[in-house]
């Protein structure tokens, strides 16, 4: 890690420029959460609704992006980024906090497995999704955690069936010249009046893509010898199967039984989060190959229950079992070091139950109650060459209740209370951690157009089990004195929406926040015995903002957003060398512009989006590059169009170009910069993103 500079604060120049240049914006849905009484509009991508608490999205704004990576869906949402270009490294970050600090679920099943520090916590293909719901920041006792939540819901038959149809089917083929192809087959139907079923299969073939500009460059800007512009270590196949049955029990109850099988396999790089330059340097030094046969699988079983009772009460519950496995053939390494395993495998199992209920009471003063329970057990095993060498487990349980009290004059108070208990049996610590946390928000609706909200939420997160693929705690150092992370997230936000300035819909919003995390846990803190261990290193502060402006008129929808989040560690005495460090995933001030135009008479929709990301200066950070951790800014633009000919019902043709101007860049939430290794020397970590990519998708729905 860099030790010779300290974090600098930017003056917010991009924010000033963006706001000054835009008299148009989108509404801040951070103030319009469901329990706050305001309606959230949602974005549709072949039945995929994407909603976020940091921005209000209009229908159609991302409907034609041909999303084949989670970043295509989420990267332009203020405060959200998806690092990692490799299929194994879809790593969602919110306000600079990585996926370990987020609550991520698919159909109610928790996904936080921490399989391998060189890959992300989430593996899913966007085509299977019915909806994505993102809480940017922890602003309620309902979700818990430190940084926010992401809830994915997969498709179901009843959402896909057209009125009057009993059965339906969908066939899709896609091609991208840089460099993948795939197809998806879906069948769904109403088997009886109460029973529906969906069967889905998606297959993707990926080759190694080419970077922007066609040259693999090193830190000095020169082309790396022996490269040809193609990033090795990406070639593989993805297969995703979903089978889901739905049963309506009368008018007020529904059961959904789902099974998903996800498999991603190929000849992959040893470190999926690091760039080709690092793989070449290490492989050449040791005489090892660049790629290794690798397979990731996940099997998920879910049982979801939906109940509407009384006039104003609703319950949604989920029972789940989720098993993930990562396997790699390391015979080439064993040939050099005979004591190493030839086959490495780790498994992580999440099993649990969660229930969320809402009830409305009162007349003049109303109470909208949200309450529930969340229980999840984590089990991990490390078993190289078929031998189980290490196991760890943890159980996290929570009870919560929140009340939105509306006084009928525009003012609402939202108190909440949550109890968490975290039982951990790991190599680091065998202990229980518990905490009662609270939240309080006040919001005021002025007329029909303007909304203000101020909130503060206490935070809690227990220590985690170790990563699975490198030993499931086998090589971790005990630290019985480690503490749970606690703290506060405080926000002020406002939103405005009306038919003003000649628009059918004008909307604007702004959120400013501060997150304080006490006893922040760093996995590579200096140990008193020498080396590294997992320890509380001090108090981490993250502050920033999200703002948005939107203007809709006729067939035109325009959305401009800007966001920034900066972090700073007030280090404990034992870790004074980390004082002032920032989070490694921190990115520069970000501006996003989305423009959509619908030519309804022709059945054509046009889309343009541009993402501007500012530079990040070199500074002390946690787990970043050790020689030079400065991050280059970049500008990426995408263009696409969709045609749904009226004469051919069910057919749609989509074409577009991602990274239109062939930018050479890496997401700042990915690995970047230059590190030093005592054996390999300088390592350029840059996780290169794809260059220009022409994409075509043909879909036919029966």
Beta strands, then each sheet from edge to edge (+ up, - down):
strand 1: 43-45
strand 2: 48-52
strand 3: 80-83
strand 4: 91-94
strand 5: 103-106
strand 6: 109-110
strand 7: 129-136
strand 8: 148-154
strand 9: 167-176
strand 10: 180-190
strand 11: 195-206
strand 12: 236-249
strand 13: 253-269
strand 14: 291-309
strand 15: 313-329
strand 16: 343-361
strand 17: 366-382
strand 18: 390-406
strand 19: 411-425
strand 20: 430-446
strand 21: 450-461
strand 22: 485-498
strand 23: 505-526
strand 24: 532-553
strand 25: 556-571
strand 26: 582-583
strand 27: 590-599
strand 28: 604-613
strand 29: 621-622
strand 30: 634-643
strand 31: 651-658
strand 32: 674-677
strand 33: 681-684
strand 34: 693-701
sheet 1: 1+ 2- 7- 8+ 5+ 6-
sheet 2: 3+ 4-
sheet 3: 9+ 10- 11+ 12- 13+ 14- 15+ 16- 17+ 18- 19+ 20- 21+ 22- 23+ 24- 25+ 27- 28+ 30- 31+ 34- 9+
sheet 4: 26+ 29+
sheet 5: 32+ 33-
end
